[in-house]
Each structure stands twice: as C-alpha cells, then as structure tokens.
C-alpha cells in the first residue's frame, strides 16, 4: 500500500503578478548592469566594474526567481511529472559558476590596483554610481508594492521569491552607495586607492554568496537530504508511531528549492492489514513529516508492508 501527500501552489493571479513584478525589476537591474559596465570603461573605475559584477550576481538571482515564478504556472505532464522545476537549479548552477569567475577577477584586480593604482575619473564614477542607485531604489519600490502579501507556510514561492529579490536589490543599492563614497573620497582627497578598496569590499560580497549558491544547487543535483531535515530523527519519530515495526529505504531530497520530497518503506503489524487500520497509520505518517519537523515535507510517499514482506525485497533495499 502506498500513499502520498502534497501541498497546493499559490493562486494563478498572484503568480502572474509575481512574474510581472520580477520581470520589471530584472529589466531595471540588467539596464543598470550595462550602464555601470560602460561607466567602468569610461572612468577606468574597478569599483564600478565590481558593482556591475555585483549587479550580475543579483540579476542571476532575479532570473532564478523569475524562472521559479514562471514554472509554477506550467502543469506537469506524463513525460515530465515535476514539470520543469529542476531547470531553476540547472540555471542557478551555471550562473553561480560564471559569477564565481567574476568575483575572483574583481579580487585579483583589486589587489593589483592597491599596489599600483591607476587614474580614475571621479566625476564619471559619481554620475554612473548615482544612476545605479536611482535604478535600485526604483526596483525596491516595485518589489515592496506587493512583497507583504501571499507569504505562507510550506515554502510559498511567491513570498520567498519576492522577499529574496528585495534583499538582492537592497544589496545592489549598498554597492552603488559604496561606489559613490569611493568617488567622493577620490574627488576630495585624490586617494586613488579608494577605488580598489571599494572593489575588494564588493568582491567580498559577491564571492561568499556565489559559493553558497553553488553549494546549494550542487546539493540539489546530487539529491542530498534537504538542509534542516535530520533523517535519523525522522526515522525515530516514525518508529515511535503505534504499530510501526521498522522503517527502511528512507530517502529525502529536493526537486528544486522549496520542494522537498521523501519516501520510505514502513513495516506494520500484520493485524493492521486485516482490521483496516493501515489507512489511519498512513495518515499519521504523512502528518508526521508534514508537521513535526522544521522542514515541512508535504510530498511524501510511504510503502506499507507486512512483517514478512522483507524476504521479497531485492538486495538493494536497506
């Protein structure tokens, strides 16, 4: 006997509004990225180039959020039972690899410029930095118009994506402020190394976030246990339920961010299959993994077995 439970996504109208909002912010962020890259070329400022790399980091995050918001609207098919949800993870892994290279370049070039600082145009830095800050503030306004609605328990995609995007754009704004500070220091004191110092600070923001993203996506692709879910604790809690004799073939992974899945073979007292008690135990098993732990697993599959079934299992089961 098998069974499964699953949560329902947020409303279609909210998902559409989410996607539209994220698309607007992505367009603004991408535009700022291009403007700051041009500004870095015009002014010779590594800080502007580093901030453009920072914008690239957050644009990648927005792309992932937009993919997730779009995939929510696509139903599963007989060929793709999870739809295209794993595409989010694949895209994030590729983007993280690119961003890691950008972060390393900024750090290496920043150190070089500390030793031998080139001349930079503080005026151009101020102009392009101000444009970047203005764009970030507009993006924040767009996101904050609807970020307070729709968040809920169970990994609500809308709440998670929009709130994460707010943090991404807020970090962008701080990067633009740092560029403006460096430009002001150069203009007022002539200390050209301020450009390299700010570049290193922005690079220090890019690298840890990129490495963390790469670790998270790799863990999903390797079907690791979702962070925060202790399988030993899950096994013990299932064993503590009445009539449960053993639990084996216990597996947990993530299809994509916010979508953990779990499966297990559960051995019950033989009497449960004769007195009609097995369906009640199935409900208890599903409620256990969906409600008891920090990571709510709302899509769990259990195979209920009598005590003598173990002799029919293959050697791969454990």
C-alpha positions as a printed NumPy array, in Angstrom:
array([[  0.   ,   0.   ,   0.   ],
       [  1.38 ,   3.4  ,  -0.884],
       [  0.261,   6.946,  -0.278],
       [  1.408,  10.476,  -0.793],
       [  0.538,  13.978,   0.257],
       [  1.293,  17.267,  -1.466],
       [  0.741,  20.98 ,  -0.969],
       [ -1.001,  23.289,  -3.381],
       [  0.695,  26.259,  -5.058],
       [ -0.364,  29.823,  -4.629],
       [ -3.089,  31.309,  -6.789],
       [ -2.631,  31.764, -10.518],
       [ -3.316,  35.507, -10.354],
       [ -0.68 ,  36.005,  -7.651],
       [  1.867,  34.015,  -9.644],
       [  1.232,  36.121, -12.746],
       [  1.593,  39.344, -10.729],
       [  4.771,  37.966,  -9.183],
       [  6.273,  37.163, -12.554],
       [  5.42 ,  40.594, -13.945],
       [  6.971,  42.361, -10.964],
       [ 10.14 ,  40.297, -11.087],
       [ 10.439,  40.83 , -14.851],
       [ 10.271,  44.621, -14.387],
       [ 12.963,  44.553, -11.706],
       [ 15.144,  42.238, -13.808],
       [ 14.898,  44.678, -16.732],
       [ 15.94 ,  47.572, -14.467],
       [ 18.778,  45.595, -12.905],
       [ 20.09 ,  44.461, -16.3  ],
       [ 19.978,  48.043, -17.569],
       [ 21.965,  49.268, -14.565],
       [ 24.463,  46.467, -15.121],
       [ 25.086,  47.646, -18.68 ],
       [ 25.252,  51.31 , -17.625],
       [ 27.784,  50.572, -14.881],
       [ 29.884,  48.414, -17.198],
       [ 30.007,  51.307, -19.667],
       [ 30.773,  53.665, -16.777],
       [ 33.654,  51.432, -15.674],
       [ 35.098,  51.585, -19.192],
       [ 34.685,  55.383, -19.418],
       [ 36.015,  56.186, -15.945],
       [ 38.547,  53.375, -15.528],
       [ 36.936,  52.541, -12.177],
       [ 37.25 ,  48.993, -10.911],
       [ 34.667,  49.827,  -8.23 ],
       [ 32.06 ,  50.448, -10.927],
       [ 33.058,  47.243, -12.692],
       [ 32.866,  45.347,  -9.399],
       [ 29.439,  46.812,  -8.718],
       [ 28.394,  45.739, -12.215],
       [ 29.552,  42.246, -11.234],
       [ 27.511,  42.593,  -8.055],
       [ 24.541,  43.546, -10.204],
       [ 25.214,  40.458, -12.322],
       [ 25.047,  38.363,  -9.144],
       [ 21.677,  39.789,  -8.241],
       [ 20.405,  39.69 , -11.82 ],
       [ 21.157,  35.96 , -11.705],
       [ 19.119,  35.695,  -8.522],
       [ 16.252,  37.535, -10.187],
       [ 16.467,  35.251, -13.22 ],
       [ 16.168,  32.242, -10.92 ],
       [ 13.214,  33.811,  -9.122],
       [ 11.559,  34.615, -12.445],
       [ 12.099,  31.056, -13.674],
       [ 10.536,  29.723, -10.484],
       [  7.558,  32.078, -10.781],
       [  7.08 ,  31.004, -14.403],
       [  7.418,  27.283, -13.737],
       [  4.705,  27.47 , -11.096],
       [  2.285,  28.248, -13.925],
       [  3.273,  25.214, -16.006],
       [  1.457,  21.968, -15.238],
       [  3.246,  18.643, -15.022],
       [  2.93 ,  16.21 , -17.923],
       [  3.089,  12.447, -18.301],
       [  6.675,  12.815, -19.572],
       [  7.752,  15.452, -17.031],
       [  5.948,  14.619, -13.815],
       [  7.663,  17.501, -11.997],
       [  7.356,  19.87 , -14.94 ],
       [ 10.47 ,  21.998, -15.483],
       [ 11.12 ,  22.771, -11.832],
       [ 14.646,  21.36 , -11.931],
       [ 15.502,  23.909, -14.66 ],
       [ 15.729,  26.528, -11.908],
       [ 18.557,  24.595, -10.251],
       [ 20.419,  23.989, -13.511],
       [ 20.249,  27.695, -14.385],
       [ 21.416,  28.679, -10.912],
       [ 24.403,  26.318, -11.09 ],
       [ 25.545,  27.755, -14.423],
       [ 25.106,  31.321, -13.214],
       [ 26.974,  30.621,  -9.985],
       [ 29.944,  29.281, -11.949],
       [ 30.065,  32.459, -14.056],
       [ 29.69 ,  34.703, -11.016],
       [ 32.471,  32.867,  -9.211],
       [ 34.813,  33.782, -12.058],
       [ 33.664,  37.431, -11.878],
       [ 34.248,  37.564,  -8.132],
       [ 37.749,  36.097,  -8.391],
       [ 38.65 ,  38.574, -11.152],
       [ 37.465,  41.529,  -9.053],
       [ 39.5  ,  40.376,  -6.028],
       [ 42.685,  39.78 ,  -8.055],
       [ 42.376,  43.065,  -9.955],
       [ 41.56 ,  44.937,  -6.735],
       [ 44.734,  43.694,  -5.078],
       [ 46.76 ,  44.678,  -8.153],
       [ 45.294,  48.18 ,  -8.092],
       [ 46.083,  48.567,  -4.415],
       [ 49.733,  48.105,  -5.297],
       [ 49.648,  50.196,  -8.47 ],
       [ 46.516,  52.409,  -8.519],
       [ 45.595,  53.808, -11.95 ],
       [ 43.967,  57.174, -12.519],
       [ 40.161,  57.116, -12.467],
       [ 37.558,  59.757, -13.239],
       [ 35.727,  60.527, -10.005],
       [ 33.15 ,  62.605, -11.885],
       [ 32.152,  59.718, -14.134],
       [ 32.057,  57.436, -11.093],
       [ 29.658,  59.812,  -9.357],
       [ 27.374,  60.072, -12.378],
       [ 27.18 ,  56.354, -13.124],
       [ 27.025,  55.436,  -9.429],
       [ 24.088,  57.806,  -8.958],
       [ 22.298,  56.259, -11.942],
       [ 22.806,  52.819, -10.416],
       [ 21.484,  53.908,  -7.02 ],
       [ 18.433,  55.539,  -8.585],
       [ 17.624,  52.378, -10.528],
       [ 17.981,  50.261,  -7.397],
       [ 15.588,  52.497,  -5.475],
       [ 13.006,  52.207,  -8.271],
       [ 13.369,  48.408,  -8.196],
       [ 12.825,  48.385,  -4.433],
       [  9.634,  50.4  ,  -4.818],
       [  8.338,  47.959,  -7.448],
       [  9.04 ,  44.948,  -5.237],
       [  7.771,  46.454,  -1.988],
       [  4.4  ,  47.219,  -3.549],
       [  3.4  ,  43.571,  -3.193],
       [  6.009,  41.759,  -1.096],
       [  3.895,  41.748,   2.047],
       [  1.1  ,  39.626,   0.601],
       [  0.96 ,  35.947,  -0.155],
       [  3.667,  34.604,   2.152],
       [  2.699,  31.477,   3.971],
       [  3.848,  28.193,   5.469],
       [  5.119,  25.383,   3.333],
       [  7.546,  27.273,   1.096],
       [  5.173,  29.68 ,  -0.632],
       [  7.041,  30.501,  -3.835],
       [  5.626,  33.974,  -4.148],
       [  6.651,  35.107,  -0.664],
       [ 10.082,  33.517,  -0.849],
       [ 10.973,  34.835,  -4.303],
       [  9.824,  38.41 ,  -3.789],
       [ 11.357,  38.721,  -0.348],
       [ 14.644,  37.29 ,  -1.643],
       [ 14.556,  39.752,  -4.551],
       [ 14.089,  42.647,  -2.105],
       [ 17.268,  41.591,  -0.3  ],
       [ 19.142,  41.257,  -3.603],
       [ 18.187,  44.754,  -4.738],
       [ 18.927,  46.225,  -1.299],
       [ 22.443,  44.768,  -1.591],
       [ 22.745,  46.369,  -5.022],
       [ 21.818,  49.724,  -3.536],
       [ 24.557,  49.361,  -0.913],
       [ 27.054,  48.595,  -3.666],
       [ 26.054,  51.773,  -5.515],
       [ 26.427,  53.776,  -2.299],
       [ 29.923,  52.33 ,  -1.88 ],
       [ 30.828,  53.474,  -5.406],
       [ 29.594,  56.989,  -4.6  ],
       [ 31.634,  57.037,  -1.391],
       [ 34.775,  55.983,  -3.276],
       [ 34.166,  58.633,  -5.922],
       [ 33.717,  61.3  ,  -3.245],
       [ 36.924,  60.241,  -1.47 ],
       [ 38.898,  60.39 ,  -4.729],
       [ 37.409,  63.763,  -5.678],
       [ 38.047,  65.33 ,  -2.259],
       [ 41.395,  63.77 ,  -1.291],
       [ 42.876,  62.37 ,  -4.501],
       [ 43.405,  58.961,  -2.816],
       [ 43.037,  56.728,  -5.884],
       [ 43.265,  53.528,  -3.863],
       [ 39.712,  54.154,  -2.604],
       [ 38.515,  52.666,  -5.889],
       [ 40.411,  49.425,  -5.249],
       [ 39.303,  49.251,  -1.593],
       [ 35.635,  49.526,  -2.534],
       [ 36.166,  46.96 ,  -5.311],
       [ 37.538,  44.472,  -2.78 ],
       [ 34.591,  45.101,  -0.465],
       [ 32.123,  44.445,  -3.281],
       [ 34.083,  41.364,  -4.334],
       [ 33.845,  40.15 ,  -0.739],
       [ 30.062,  40.443,  -1.066],
       [ 29.972,  38.518,  -4.36 ],
       [ 32.149,  35.504,  -3.534],
       [ 30.522,  34.126,  -0.341],
       [ 27.019,  34.425,  -1.796],
       [ 28.131,  32.781,  -5.036],
       [ 29.874,  29.89 ,  -3.273],
       [ 26.81 ,  29.394,  -1.074],
       [ 24.545,  29.327,  -4.123],
       [ 26.833,  26.837,  -5.881],
       [ 26.84 ,  24.568,  -2.82 ],
       [ 23.056,  24.699,  -2.538],
       [ 22.407,  23.913,  -6.186],
       [ 25.001,  21.129,  -6.248],
       [ 23.362,  19.574,  -3.191],
       [ 20.01 ,  19.54 ,  -5.009],
       [ 21.512,  17.998,  -8.148],
       [ 23.222,  15.305,  -6.042],
       [ 19.859,  14.655,  -4.329],
       [ 21.257,  15.367,  -0.889],
       [ 18.959,  15.488,   2.121],
       [ 17.336,  18.962,   2.36 ],
       [ 19.142,  21.257,   4.828],
       [ 17.478,  21.222,   8.216],
       [ 15.968,  17.751,   7.823],
       [ 17.52 ,  15.087,  10.087],
       [ 16.69 ,  11.663,   8.64 ],
       [ 17.723,   9.889,  11.846],
       [ 15.182,  11.983,  13.744],
       [ 12.574,  11.311,  11.054],
       [ 13.187,   7.572,  11.261],
       [ 12.918,   7.567,  15.052],
       [  9.734,   9.616,  15.042],
       [  8.144,   7.25 ,  12.532],
       [  9.198,   4.255,  14.641],
       [  7.556,   5.817,  17.684],
       [  4.155,   5.667,  15.998],
       [  1.903,   2.796,  17.167],
       [  2.045,  -0.442,  15.123],
       [  5.22 ,   0.598,  13.242],
       [  7.82 ,  -2.198,  13.465],
       [ 10.544,  -0.911,  11.162],
       [ 11.415,   1.792,   8.638],
       [ 13.772,   1.16 ,   5.72 ],
       [ 14.585,   2.659,   2.31 ],
       [ 14.163,   6.104,   3.836],
       [ 15.169,   8.749,   1.286],
       [ 14.764,  12.513,   1.118],
       [ 15.84 ,  15.036,  -1.495],
       [ 14.71 ,  18.231,  -3.221],
       [ 13.218,  18.584,  -6.67 ],
       [ 14.074,  22.287,  -6.531],
       [ 14.299,  24.973,  -3.863],
       [ 11.338,  24.793,  -1.507],
       [ 10.128,  21.407,  -2.779],
       [ 11.415,  18.589,  -0.537],
       [ 10.25 ,  15.022,  -1.157],
       [ 10.513,  11.919,   0.998],
       [  9.862,   8.2  ,   0.551],
       [ 10.102,   5.214,   2.881],
       [  9.077,   1.589,   3.337],
       [  7.257,   1.159,   6.649],
       [  6.73 ,  -2.275,   8.198],
       [  3.479,  -2.562,  10.194],
       [  1.953,  -5.173,  12.432],
       [  0.296,  -7.82 ,  10.29 ],
       [ -3.038,  -7.184,  12.025],
       [ -3.181,  -3.668,  10.525],
       [ -3.787,  -5.168,   7.082],
       [ -6.687,  -7.273,   8.339],
       [ -8.565,  -4.885,  10.626],
       [ -8.492,  -1.898,   8.23 ],
       [ -6.134,   0.11 ,  10.45 ],
       [ -3.446,   0.677,   7.788],
       [ -5.062,   3.77 ,   6.163],
       [ -5.166,   5.529,   9.531],
       [ -1.464,   4.848,  10.067],
       [ -0.746,   6.195,   6.579],
       [ -2.441,   9.465,   7.556],
       [ -0.336,   9.597,  10.716],
       [  2.885,   9.023,   8.771],
       [  2.089,  11.834,   6.341],
       [  1.105,  14.207,   9.142],
       [  4.347,  13.372,  10.95 ],
       [  6.687,  14.504,   8.145],
       [  4.468,  17.423,   7.115],
       [  4.015,  18.974,  10.561],
       [  6.53 ,  17.71 ,  13.107],
       [  9.824,  18.878,  11.627],
       [ 11.332,  22.252,  10.757],
       [ 11.346,  21.281,   7.069],
       [  7.747,  20.507,   6.177],
       [  7.659,  17.634,   3.675],
       [  4.216,  17.821,   2.118],
       [  5.028,  15.422,  -0.706],
       [  5.833,  12.091,   0.961],
       [  5.322,   8.568,  -0.323],
       [  5.144,   5.569,   2.022],
       [  5.028,   1.901,   1.113],
       [  3.285,  -0.015,   3.9  ],
       [  4.487,  -3.612,   4.293],
       [  3.623,  -6.602,   6.495],
       [  6.436,  -8.068,   8.564],
       [  7.009, -10.977,   6.158],
       [  7.496,  -8.783,   3.096],
       [ 11.213,  -8.292,   3.714],
       [ 12.039, -11.653,   2.166],
       [ 10.721, -10.415,  -1.184],
       [ 12.911,  -7.301,  -1.272],
       [ 15.977,  -7.146,  -3.512],
       [ 19.494,  -6.795,  -2.112],
       [ 19.489,  -3.055,  -2.933],
       [ 16.911,  -2.318,  -0.238],
       [ 18.137,  -1.325,   3.196]])
